[in-house]
Structures are given as C-alpha cells and as structure tokens.
Amino acid sequence: MDPVERIKSRLEGFDWTQGVDAFDEVTHSIHKYPAKLIPQIPALFIREFCEEGSCVLDPYCGSGTTLLEAKRHGIDSIGFDLNPLAIMISKMKTTTIKIRITRKEVEDFKKSDFDNWQDERYQLDLPLDEALKYFPKKTICQINHFKNMIDDAKISEHTRSILILALSDILRKVSFTRMGDFKIYMIPKEERASFYVPPKEEFLNKIDDILRMLDELRKEMKLKKLNPTTEVLKFDSSSKKPIPAEIHGHDQITLVVTSPPYGDSRTTVAYGEFSWFSNRILGLYPQVKQGTVDKLLMGGRRIWSRIKPLGDLHKVLGKINSTRRKEVRNFFYEYQRSMEKVAKVLQPGGICCYVVANRNVDGQTIPMDEFTQLYFEHCGLLHVETYTRDIHNKTLARKNNKTSLMNKEIIVVMYKPQE
C-alpha cells in the first residue's frame, strides 16, 4: 500500500472532536496553561506510528501535552519553548519522582510556620509598590513568606520544583486578575478592597494535588516498566540557529506532533502575559517586563520579512490594514523558518501533525491550514489529509478587539517520503 494511503487508513474513524476530557489523567492538569492541545491527538499518533527507538518532537511544546503522552507510551521526546513557565511545567509534568523522599520532604515542609509573615524581609522580584497593583497587601506578604520558606528549606530540587510549581499555579487566583482572561485584566476597582482569597489554603491544596498527580504518573510508568527520556529545552525553532546536534534523539525524530501558535502571541493567545506573574514574581525570568515574552515568541519581533507566495495568504493579506498586515507577515515569515527546520530534522518515513486554527484579522480569515500544508510540500513533504475538530473545553481568549479565534481546530497531517 502507498505510504500516504497507509497512514490515512490508520487514522480512519478517529473521533477528532473527542468529547471526553483526558486532562484529568496523571499530570496533564498539573498547572493551568492557555490553549492546550488535547492529549488524545498526540496519543493517537504515538500509538500508531512510533516504534522502539523513535523520538517525538514538539517544537512549540507549551505545557508539555505531547511530551507527556510520549512518556506514557515509552517513547523518547524533545520539546522546545521560549517561555520559562512553559519549560518548568513541561519538565515537572514529565518527571518521575522518588515518592518516599518527596513525600517526606513535602510533609516536613507543611509543618513549617506559614503564618509568621508579618514584617518579614521582602524578596520577591517584583517591587512591592508594583505588586500592590495586582494583589492585596496581605496576599503579597504571604506569597513573599512562602517563597522565602521554599528558598530556605533543606529539600531536594525535585521537591523544591513541586513547591514553586504549586505557588505559581495559585498566583492568578489570589490576584485581582479576572480568571476568564489570559491577559492581566483586573476586576473592578470597587471590588478590590474586599477581595481576598487565602493563599495558604490554596497553596497547600495545590501541593497535595501535584504530589498526587506525580505519584499517579510514577505508578503508571512503574506498572508499564517504561523509562523513556524527555528533553525540554529553551530553543527558538523559528530562529536561524539549527537544532542543536547534541540533543539526545535529535537524529531519530520520526514523529512531530504540535499545536503552533495561531498568530503572534500579543494579539492571539497571550502566553507571555498569562505567565508574567510566575516568571517575574517567582524569578523564573528575573526583571522581565510584562510584554517581553510575547514579543520574543513567534511573530512578536519587528523584522523585515518575506513569505513564500503560496495559496490565498498573499491575497488575504492585501485586504488587511497595513499595521496588521505587517504583524501577520512577520508571524508567517518566522513560522515558515520553523517549518523548514522541522522538515529537515524529521527522518525519512516520518510523520508530521500540526494542529492549527484559522483566525480572523481585520475581518479576513487567515488560511493557516492551507499555508501549513503548502509550505511543508515546498519543503518536500507529502500531504496525507486535513481533518477538522470542534473545540470543546479549550481555553481561548474571551474577546480581543483585533483578533477573534475560530471555534474549529484543523489537523494537518504530512509525510516525509523515503529517500
């Protein structure tokens, strides 16, 4: 059977919409993160197309859904991202802990004095006067105390990471931020004087949740007798730099499963702004300004750009106002550089699955699915099929006056022919 037809036959009948919530399994919900890829899609491709010795790549790994599914199937994986919070979540999500040591250290930590936070030295990376714009003063003092407790604790780095992750996950909930948005939109001023969510209770509950999830993953890996490697690296796949040759498994990548950004982060899903409290307050990215990470992500830089004239994209760009046209063009310029890198590192016979969406800009639908297919074909890959799924329970931006996201995801499947 022709390889493309063989791949199509193995995907036939799959329910792409997937009404079942698989984020409840093991560590998938270890930390909140925007616009997560549903686990069933990478699980399908890993199960159907990976063999022992294979390696899966996610060049925009976010919170690590593909990496975790690779781990659960005993397959090595590599993930890239530029957001320090995303890298931390992905690393923790795929960590196999030593449960006895970790549990004892956590229980000892929970016996500490959480209430002695008055008049303590202030050491958070965000200056107090600025922090007070986003949190009640009592809350800031308590967060500062918890962070000092973590820094001073005599614990392993795995346990320290669990505690930092737990503290990170509660920051938005105990702040003045409206929880339905990715960006830092505040609740009305008149509501802030009486606003207070006890951080201690939230922090301790989240520690317990993370420990439970990590233990579930540990038990699953032990039962299946699996011990694959997972590499999570700070790397810009859209840069001019090649994928580092020293990465374990870089020459064995037979599958790419990813959900790239739908556009520049500032005007679509603001990953950097969503992560800013954690990156700044907890020192994951010291002294970072609020919009910096979104500017560093794909399409956020102001560069001279030229994109391949493929499909309808250029015609659509001509109907958009000049400012937005430059932003969209910059995004696709970096997107095509990233795809070139992915196509090059994918081994002959390998499969590529990109979960994308066609957003609206200035009243025009941006054909990201078409461009993804056509540019990969330009790089020598063959189109297998394009599938569509309805988005259920996926957190997307509530409202943006410049960009609205479609309620569909589009799965573009490509194949790299044997040489």
N, C-alpha and C positions, 0 to 999 in steps of 0.2 A: 504494500500500500504506500502511496505517496506520503512523505513525512507530514506535509501540511494536513492532508486528509486524516492521517492517523491521529494527529493532535486534536483536530476537530471532533473526531469520533469519541475521544476520551473525555471531552468536555460536554458532550451532548447530554441534554437532560438535566444539567445542573441548575438549581434554583438560584439565580444570581441575586435576587432581591433579599432572600434569607430573612424571614421574619423573626427567627429565633435569636435571642441575644446571647452571643458567645463571649461577651466581655466579662461575664461572671466567672469564667473558667480560670483557674490558677491565678496568675499575676496580671492578667490583662487590664484590670481596673486598679492597679497599684497606685496610680496618680492620675489626676484629671489632665487632659490634654485635648486641644481642639481637633476636630475633623479627622478622627481616627479611622483608619482602614479597618473594615470588618475582618475578623480572624478567619472566617470561612474561605475567603478567596485565596490567601497565601496557603492555607492548609490544603485546599484542593490541588493547587499546582505542585506543591512539595510532595504530596502523597502520590500524585500521578506521574511526575516527571523527574524526581530525584532518586538517585541510587547512592549506595555507599561510596564515599569519596567525592561526592558532589559538594558544591558550595553555592549558597544563595546570596545574592547581593540586593540590598535596598539602598539606593543612592540618596534617598531622602527619608531616612528611617523614622524621624519623628519620635514617638514614644515606644517604638520597637515591636509593633504587632507582627511583622514578617519575621523578625529575628526570633521572637518567642516561639512562633509556630515551627520554625526550622529546628529550634532546640527540642521541642516536644516530639519531633519526628526523627531526631538523631542525626540531623544534617548540619554541617558547619555553615556559618553565615557571617556576613560582613555588612555593617551599616554605617552610613555617613550622615552627619548633620553638622550644622554650624551653631545651633542653639545649645548653650551649655546645659540648660534644664532638660532638653530632649535627650542629650547624651547621658545625663545622670539617670533619667527614668529608664532608658533602654538598657543601660548597664545593670541597674538594680532589678529590672523586670526579668532579666535572663540569668540572674545569679543563683547558684545552688549553694545554700548556706550550710554551715555546720550547726545544726539545730540546738544541740545541748549547750554549746558555748554561747551561741547567740541568745538563746532564751534566758540563760542565767544572767548574762550581761544586761539584757533588757529589764529583767526583774529587779536587778540591783539598782539600775538607773531609776526605775519607777519608785524606789524607796527614798529618792532624794527629796530635798525640800523645794517643792515647786512654788511655794507661797512667799518665799523670802525675797521678793523682787523690789521692794521699796529702796530707794536711794542707792541702787547698785550702779556700778560703772556702766556707762553706755558705750557699746562697742559695735553696734550694727553698722553696716557700710553706708546706709542711707542716713544723712544727718537728721537729728531729732526734729528740727523745725520743719523739714520737708516731710518726714514720716507722718507728722501730725495732720497733714492734709488728707491722709488716706486711712488713718486708724485712730480710734480713741486713745488718749494718752495712756490709760491703764493697760490697754492691749499692747501698745508698743513696749512698755516697760516689761510686761510679761514675756513677750517674744524675745526681747533682749536677754532676759534672765534664762529662758530655755536654751538660747543659743550659747550663752556662756557656760551653762551646765554641760551641754554636749561637748564644747571645746575642752572643758576641764576634766571630763570623765576619763577614767582609765579603762578603755574598751578597745576592741579590735576595730579596724577600719570598716569591716562589713557592718558591724553594729552601729558605728557612727553614721554610716551612709543611710541606714534604716531610719535613724532618728532625724537626720537632716531631711530626708525624703518626706517623712511624716509632717515635720514642721512646714516644709514647703507647700504641701498639699492643703493645709488649712489657711494659708495666708489670705487668700482671696475671700474666703468665707467669713473671716473675722474682721475684714476691712469694710470700708464704706462702699466698695465696688458693687455694682449691680451684677448679680450672679448669672444673668441670662446673656451677657455680652462677653466677647473675647477682650475687647479693649477696656481700658480703665475708665468706664463711665460710672459716675458716683450717684448714690441715692440722693434725693433732695436734701438741701441744707437743713431744713426744718426737722428732718428725721434723724440727723446725725447726733444731736445732743443726747438722745435717749437710746441710741444704738449701742449694743454691747453683746457680743457672742463670747462666752467664756472660753478663752484659748486653751486653758489647762485640760478641760474635759475633751475638747476636740482633738488636742494633741495626743493624749493618752489613748483615746479610742482609735485614732489613726495608726498609732504604733502597733496596737493589737491587731488591727486589720492587716497591716503589711506583713507582720510576722506570720499570721495565719496563711496568707496567700503564698508567701515564700515557702512555708512548710508544705503546702499542697503541691507546689512545683517540685520540691525536693522529693516528696513521696512518689510522685508520678515518674520522675527520672530514675529513681531507685527501682521502682517496680518494672520499668521498661529496660533497665540496665543500659541507659544511654548516657554518654558523656561527650557531646559534640563541643566544638569551640565556637565562641561568639566574639567577634571583633567589633567594637563600637568606636569610631574614630571621628575626630573633628576634621572634616575634609570637605572642601567645596568642589562638588563634582562638575560645576559649571565653570570652574577656573581653567586657566591654560595649563595648569600643572597636571602631569599624568598621575594616574592612580599609583600610589607608592608600591614598588615591586616587593618590598619586604613584608607586605601584609600577608598573613597566613591565609592560604587558599585562593589568592588572587588569580592564579593560573588554572583554577578548577571551577570557575563560575559557569554553571550550566543553566542557571535559572535566575532571572531578575523579576522580582515582584515588588511593586512600589505604587504609591499614590503621590505623584509630584504635586507641588503647589499648583493651583488653578490660575495663578497670576501673581504679581508682586504682592508680598505679604502686607504691605501698608494698606492696600485697597481691597484685599480679599480676606483671607483668614490671618489675623494679626498675631502670628505665633510669638513674635518677639515681645509685643506689648502684653500678651497674655502671661508671658513668663517673667516679666520685668520684676515683680516683687521678689520672686525666688532668686533670680540672677543677681539682683542688686543687694537686697537686704541680707541674704544668706552668703553673699560673697562668691557665688559661682562665677560671676563676671564682675569683678570689683570696679566700682566707679562708672559702670556703664550707664549712659543716658537712656531715657525712656524709649526713644525711637531707633537706637543704634542697631539692634539686632535685626529689625525688619529691613533696614537699609542694606545690611550685609547679605541678606538672603536673596535668592534668585530673582532678578528683575528689580532689585532695590537700588542698584547703583546707577549713577548717571554716566553713561558711556556712549561712545559712537558705535552704532550697531547696524549690521546689515543681515537680514534674514533671507533665506532661500525662498524664491518666488514659487511656492508650491500651493496648489489648491486655491481656496477662496480667501485665504487670510489677507493678502495684499488688497484685494477688492474691498473687504470689510474694513481694513484699516483706513482706507481712503474716505470712509463715511464718518470717521470719528474725529472729534476736535483735536487740534494739534498737540495739546498737552497730554491728553490721554493716549494719543497715538504713539508718542514717544515712550510712554510708560509701558504700553503693551509690546512695542517693538523691542525695547530693552529686555523685557522678560523672555520673549521668544528667541532673541539672539543668545542669551545665556542658556535657555532651555535646549536649543539645538547643539550647543557646545557640550552640554551634559550628555545628551543622547549619543553624540559621536563617541564620547568616552565609554559609555555603556556598551555600545555596539562593538567597540574594539575589544573590550575585555571579555565579553561574552564568548564562550567557547563554541566552535562549530558544532551544530546539532543542538544548541541551546535555545531556550525559550524565554521570551520577554513578555511580561504582563504589566501594562500601565493602566491604572485606574484613574481616570481624569473626569473633568466636567467642563461643559461649555458655558462660561459665564456671559453675562450681558455687560457691555461697556458702552455708555452713551447711546443706548437704545439698539446696539448691534450685538448679535450673538457671535462670540469668538469661537471659531471652529478648532478647538484644541484637539479633539479626537481625530479629525482629518489630518491636521498638521503632524500629529504624533505618528500616524500610520505612514504618511508620505515621506517624512524625513527619515524614519527608520528604513524605508525602502530605498531612499537615496544612499543610506549607509550600507546597503547590501542585504538587508533582512527581507523576509517574505511575510506578507500579511496572512495570518491564519483566519481570524474572524474578529468582528467587533460586536460586543454584547452590551446590553443596557440593563441597569437595575434602578429600581426606585430607592430613594434614600429614606430609610426608617431609623429613627433614634440616633441619627448622626448630628452632632452639634455643629451648626453652621451659623454664620453671622446673622443676627436677627434682622438688622437693617443697615444698609450703607447707601448713602445718597449718590455714590459714584458707581457702585458695582453691586449687582444682585446676582446671587448664585442660583443655578438651575436646581430643580428638585430631582434630577437624574444624575447617576454616575454612569460613565461609559468605560467599558473594559476593552482595551485594545491589546490583542494578542499577536505577537510577531515570532518568527522563527529564523534562526541563523543557519543557512544551509551548510552542509558539509563541504569542505574544500576539495 
